[in-house]
Amino acid sequence: MQDNMMWWRGGVIYQIYPRSFLDSRGDGVGDLNGITEKLDYVASLNVDGIWLSPFFTSPMLDFGYDVSDYRDVDPMFGTLEDFKALLEKAHSLGLKVMIDQVISHTSDQHPWFQESRQDRTNPKADWFVWADPKPDGTPPNNWLSIFGGSAWTFDSRRQQYYLHNFLTSQPDVNFHNPEARQAQLDNMRFWLDLGVDGFRLDTVNFYFHDAELRDNPPVPKGEAKTLGAPEANPYTWQRHVYDLSRPENLDFLKDLRALMDEYPGTTTVGEIGDDNPLERMAEYTAGGDKLHMAYTFDLLNMPHSASYLREVIERFQRLAGDAWPCWATSNHDVVRSATRWGADEDPNAYPKVMLAMLFSLRGSVCLYQGEELGLPEADVPFERIQDPYGKVLWPEFKGRDGCRTPMPWTDGEQGGFSPVEPWLPMEARHLDLAVSRQQDDPNATLNTVRALLAFRRSQPAMFDGDLALVDVGEELLGFTRQKGDETLLCVFNLTGQEQQTTLPVEVASDLPVAHFTATRDGSTLTLPAYQAAFMQVA
């Protein structure tokens, strides 16, 4: 088992979206006590910790990613005492607790912004990004909001525009202001003092902007667009040179790491949406003095062939140095992997082999709630859409509600999530995949995940050993994991056809894992559709 101070290095973190996990109060919305009630289930998955999406005080225009009080719990989710009880229960089960931190922007209801917008001379006048209009009254530059339209909104009181990379109600904090930076670090210290084990940092490369407010250049014709937004979004038409990933960010990340180092055993994982995401991941996690981990959108987009996965792994290894990745194939912002990657595949078999691949990569892992059940993307009708992002870009982009629908605990009414109609509809197809339906089926995705994660824990090479790609043919993905004298060979068939390959190394024995089957005849390996093989190298 890994050093407890380094639990995150190779650890598996289960992401919980509080609104949709379990409603303990009967109001149709999940809450902290509902999470606490299901922590035994989470621990049974053999994960190392949990990450909670925001539960802070908020007007909920972006469902908690618009914070109006960084140090309290929104009444919708419970109280600070409820959070302390959750923390205590998680720790008693051996689970670490990470929480979201959304420090690049606040809600426009936050007292800081309420004061800042009053005039140009108040104590917090420079805590947000304000700029004069151009002489013709238009915004200061061409920067775009990810949620549509200009990234600038005019405020009549100051006769200036303020910057918002997301909703107009999410003004960007001015990280060029040292007092504002320190205030956000102090907010994080509050939660560290309560005993949290780390932070997931929302939009971690958005903290600083170009102080000169220079225009972003367009993406040259024929060149790749950013993976940080859907292709239908005009945001992807720009090269984001000046509105994010600024060099000043690195110094702030060092200040943040210094804070974390005061609390041994804590960790950070940053979300990076960037034109060059793997390069940024390497930059932000290398050297041991910035982020502990980061994840990008390389496995959160559409491409997923064996050749694409090899290219991502190879490119990261080439760029990474001593950087440490955190891999994810689903989260609360993207179409669920069972649909995004598996739409044309066997819906029962594909999620298992995909997760087997994910759990075998070198790095840490974020596993999104319901992914262990193989849940497909829910179909939320337009009249039930809650996500403002989906309303703006409908129908080309239907928003993020399809991956945020309630967790199905049983196959009964509302899936056991709530006694009343939930905030998003329970997807009928999810009821057949409910926890209660899979619990006692050894071949179910749920129990395959438990077995895979138990195997990962039992093999030191699997959670922090080196990884080397091997040639097993175009249609298969293969690599070795090595630590000390132990070397494992992992081969994955993510296709619906049987594949055969000549093993690139001498194998001493097969390692039976979960329900996966493969046939080895000397140096010839035959993998049926959607199967994986794990072998001890001689």
N, C-alpha and C positions, 0 to 999 in steps of 0.2 A: 504493500500500500504506500502511496506517495506521502512524503513529508507533509504534516498537517499545515505547516506554514506556507507550503507551496501547493496546497490542495487544488488550486485553480489551474495549475500547469498540467494539462491533460484531463482536467475535470470536465464533467458533463453538467451543464446548467439548464434546468427546466424552466422555460419562460411561462409565466402565468399572466394572463390578461384579466385583471380583477373583475371587470364588469361582466365577464362571461364565464367565470369558473364555477361558482356556486352561490346561489341566492339563499342566505340564511334567514332573511327577514320577510320574505314573501312580497317584495315590491317589484320583482322582475329584473332586478339588477344585482349582479354578484357583489360580494363584499369581503372584507378582511376575515370576518368570523367564518365565512364559507370556505375560504382558503385554509384556515386553521383546521377546520373539520376534515379536510381531505389531505392533510399533510402525510398521514400514514400511507395513503395510496401513492403519493409522490415518492416517498422514501422506498416503497416497494419496487419502483422502477430501477433502482440501483444508480440513481443520479447522485451527484455530489452537492448540489445546491439548487436554489431557485432564484430567478430574477423576476421581480414584480414590476410590471408596467405602472405608470404613475397612478397614485392614489391620493395625491395632495389636493388641497383646497383649490378649486378651479371653477370657472363658469362653464366648463365642459364644451366649449365651442369646437375644440379639437380633442375632446374626450380625455382631458387630463394633461395633454401636452401643452396646455396654456395655463401655467401655474400662477395663482394669485397669492399663495402663502406657501413658501417652501418648507415650513417647519410644522405643518399641521396636516391632519387627515380630513379629506372632504367628508362631510356628514353622510353623503351617499354611501361611503365605504365603511363608516364606523368612526372610531375615535383613536386618539393616540394610545390609549390604554389597550384597545383591541390590537393595535400593531405590536405593542410590547408583548402581549400574550402570544401572538403569532410567532414572534421572534424566539420567545422562550420555548414554544413547542417545537419549532423547527430545529433549534439547537439541541434539544433533548433527543431528537431523532437522528442527529449527526448531519443535518442539512445546513449548509451555509445559506445566508440570505443576502442577496444583492438587490438594490433598488435603483430604479431609473433616476437619472438626474438630467433635467432639461434646463440647462443654464445659459444656452445661447440666446434665449428669448424668454420673456415673461408673458403673462396675460396683460391686456390693456387695463385690467381691473387691479393689477398689482399696485400697492401704494407707491412704489418707486416711480412707476410710469405716471400715475395720477399726479404726482408732484412735478415730475419732469416736464409734462406737457403744459403746465400752467403759464410759464414764461421762460425767457432765455437766461434768467439770472438766479433762479432758485438753486438750493444746494445740490439737487440732483438733475440740474439742467443738462449736464453732459453725460449722464448715465445711460443714455440711449443714443442711437445714431440719427442725428438731425442734420439736415442740409437745406440750404436755400434753393428755391426753384431756379431754373434757367430764366433768362430775361423774358422769355415768352410764357412763363408760368408752368412749363412742363417739368417733369421730374428731373432730378439732378443728373441721371445717367440712364443707361439702357438695361439695368439689372432687372431680372424677372423673378417673380415669386414662383416657387414650386407648385403652389396651389392655383396658379393662373393669374395672368395680368402682371402689371408692374409690381416691383418689390417696394415701391414707395407710395405712401398715402399722405395727403396734405392735411395739416392740422391748422385750423383757422386761428387758434389762440397765439401760436408762435409764428404763424405765417411761414411755416417751414414744412418740409416733408420729413417723415420718419421711415426708417428702413424696416421691412419685415420680409424674411425669406419664405414665410408660410402665410397664414391668414393675416388679414389687416389687423386683427385683434391680438396678434403675437409680435409686438415690437421687439426688435433686436437690441440686446444689451450691448453697450459700447465697451468692448474689452480693451480698448486703448486707454480707458480711464482706470487707473490703479485702484481707486476706491471701489468701483463696481466689481472688478476682478476679486478683490479681497472679500467683499460681501458674499460673493458666490462660494468662495472657499470656506467662509465661516458657516454658510448654510450646510455645506457638506460635513463639516466638523460636527455639527449638531447631531446628524444621524450616526456618524462614527462613534460619538460618545454614547449613543443609545445601544450600540452593539452590532450594527450592521457590518457585514463582512465584505462589502464592496459595492461598486456602482457600475451600472451600464450607462454610458454617457451618450445621450441623444445628440445626433449631428455634431460630433466632436471636432470636425474640421470647419465648422461654420462660425467659430467664436470671433475671429478677427475678420475685418474687411479692409480693403485698400483705403488708406487714409486720404489718398488723392481722388478717390471715387472715379477712377478711370473706367471707360466703357469696356465691357467684355467683347472680344472679337467673335465673329460667327464661326461655326464649325465649317471648315473647308468642304466643298462638295465632294462626296464620296468617302469622307473619313468617318470613323466610328464616332457615334454619339455617346454621351455619358450614360452609364447604367443606373444613375441615381434617380431617374424619373422615367415614367412610361414614354415610349417613343412618340405617342400622339401629343405629348405636352411640348409646347413651344420652348419651354425651359431647356430642352435637349438640343436646341438649335444654336446655343452659345457655347463657347469654350469658357469655362468658369475660372478665369485667371485671376480676377480681382475681387470677387465676392466671397470666396471661400479658400481654404487651404493656404492661407497666407503664412509666410515664414515666421511671423511673430507668435504664431500658435505654439511653436515648439517650446518657447520659453515658459509660456503658461502651463503647458503639460509638465514641464519640470517642476514648477511650483506645486502643481497638483500631486505629483509623485512624492515630493517632499512631505506633503501633508499625509499621504497614505502610509509612508514609511514610519510615521509616528504611531501607527496602529498595525503592529506585525500580524501577518496572516490575511490582511485585507487585499483587495484586488480591484482592477478597473478593466472594463472592456468597452472600447469605443466603437460607435457606428460610423462608418466612413462611406459617404456617397460622393464620389469624386470622378473626374474625367480619367484619372489614372489610379484606380483604387488599390491595386496590389502594391504599387510603388509607395502610395501614401501609408498603407498598413505597415510596410517595412520601416518607413521613416518614423512613424509614430510609436513603434514598439521596440525599436532597436536601442541597444546601449544600456538598458536597465535603468534609465533615469526618466522615462516618460510613461506611456501607458504600459500596463502589463500585457494586454491583449487588445486586438481589434478585429472586427469583421467587416467584410465588404459585400457588395452585391453580386460578386462573381458566381456564387451558387444560389442566388436569389432571383435570377432571371431565367429566361427561356432555354438557352443552350444547355445540353446535358449529355451529349454523346460521350463515349469513352475517349475519343480524340480531344474533345473540348476539355474534359476533366484532366486529362494528361497535360494539356497546354496550361491550364490554371496552376496545377501543381508545379510543373516545370518552371513557369514564370515566377511563381512565388519563391521557389528555392533559389532561383538565379538572383533575385532581388533582395531576399530577406535578410541575409546575414544572420544575426542572432535574434531576429524578430520572432514573435510568437503569435500565431493566428488563432482565431476562434471561428470555427466553421459553422454555418447555419444554412439549411435548405428551406426553412419556413420561418416566418415571424408574423407579427400583427399588421404588417404593412404590405405584404405581397400575397399573391394567389398561392394557396396551399400546394405543397410540392406534389402531393398525390395526384393533383389535377394539372399543375403547371408542367411537370415533367412526365406524369404518368397517364395523361388523358387518353393516349392511344395504346396503352399497355394493359396487362391484366391487373384489375383494381385490387385484387387480394395479394398477388405475388410481388408486384413491382415495389410497393412501399417497403417491403421487408428487405429486399436486396439493396434498395437505395439507402436505407438507414444503416445497413451493414457496411456499406461503403463509407458513409459519413462518419460512423463510429470508429473506422479504421484509419482515418487520416491522422497525420501528425499535427497536433494542435489540440485546443480545447473545443468543446461542442456546445452549441445552444440548441436545445430541443424544444420546439414550440408545443404548447398544450394541444392535445388532440392528434399530434403527429404520430404519437405512439399507438394510436388507434387506426392509423391509415385514413383519416378523414379526408374526403374530397372537399374542394371549394364549395361552399353553400351558394345556392342561387337565391339572391335577395331581390325581390321585385322593386321596381323604381319607387313605388309609393312607400316602401319600408326603409329605403336608404336613409341612413343617418349621417354618413361621412360627408363632410362638405367638399372634400376632394372629388368624390364621385359625382356629386351634383353638378359641379362645374364642368367636368370633362365627359359626362355621360353623352352618348352611349359607347364611345370608343374605349373609355376607361370607366368602369363601374364602381370605382372606389375600393375601399379596403374592408367593407362590411362582410364580404363573403368569407374572409378568414377569421372574423371576429364573432361569429355566431356562438350561442351557448354550448358549453361542453355537455355531451350526452352521457349521463351517468347510468341511466336505465333506459329501457325501451318503452317506458310508460309515457304518460302525458307530460309534455314539456321536457322529456328526457331526464326527469329527476332533477333538472336544474332549478326549477322554481315552481311553486304551486299556482302561479298566475302567468299570463302572457308576458314573455320576456321582452326586453328592450329591442332585441333583434329576434326574428323568428327562428325557432328550432328547425333545422333542416331535416326533413323527413328521412332522407337517405342516411343520416347520421344515426338514427335510432337502431338500425340493424348492426351498427358498429359500436354500440354503447359499451361502456366498461362492463356492465353486468352480463352482456352477451359474450364478451371475449374472456372474461375473468378465468373461466375453467376450461378453456379450449387451448390445449398446448400448441396448436398450430396457428393460433390467432396472432395478428400483428403485435398486440399488447405483450403477449408472453414471449414472442420472438425478441422484442426490444429488451425485456427483462433479462433474457438469456444472453443476448449480445453484450449488454452492459456488464453483466456478471463476468463474462469472458474477458472483456476489456480490463476490468479490475484485476483479474487473476494473472494477466500477462504484462509484466513491467514494460516490455517492448511496445505494447499497444498504446500506453497512455503518454509516454514521453520519449520513446525510442526514435532513432533516426529513420527516415523514410528514403528509399531509393526506388525510382520507377524501373520496371523491367519490361522487356518486349514480350508480350503474349499475343500479338496480333492486333489488327485494327479494331475489331469488334469487342475486345475484352480490355478491362483495366486491371493492371497488375502492379504490385509494388512489394518491397520487403520492408519490414519494420525490425530494427535491430537495436538491442541494448546489451552491452557487455558481451557475454558468450551466446546470448539467445538471439536467433534470427527467425522471424516468421515470414512466410510468403502468403500474400493475400491476393486472390484473383476474383474478379466480379464480372458476371454476365448480366448486363442491364438490358439485354434485348429479349425479344420473345421467341428467339430461335436457339436451338442447341448450338454450342460453339466448342471447338476443339483446338488445343494448342500444345506445343511442345514446351515442357517446363524449362525455364532458363537457368535453373539451379538444381542441385541434387537435393532431393527431399528425404528426410529421415522418417517422418510419420505424418499422418493426417490428424488434424485436430477437429473433432466433431463439435459443431457449434449450432445451437438452435435446431431448426428443421432443414438446414441446407444440405444438399446432396451433390456429390460429384464423384466421378469414377476416374481412378488413376491406374493406368496400365504402364508400368515402367515410367518413362519420361513423358508419356502422353496423358494429358488431362482433358476429360470431357465434362463440360458443364451444361446441364439442361438449361432451358429458358429460366431467367430470373433466379439464378443460383450463384452462390459464392463458395469459395474453397479457402480454407485456412490450413497451412501446412508448416511443420517444423522443418527448417532447413538443416541439412546434415553438416 
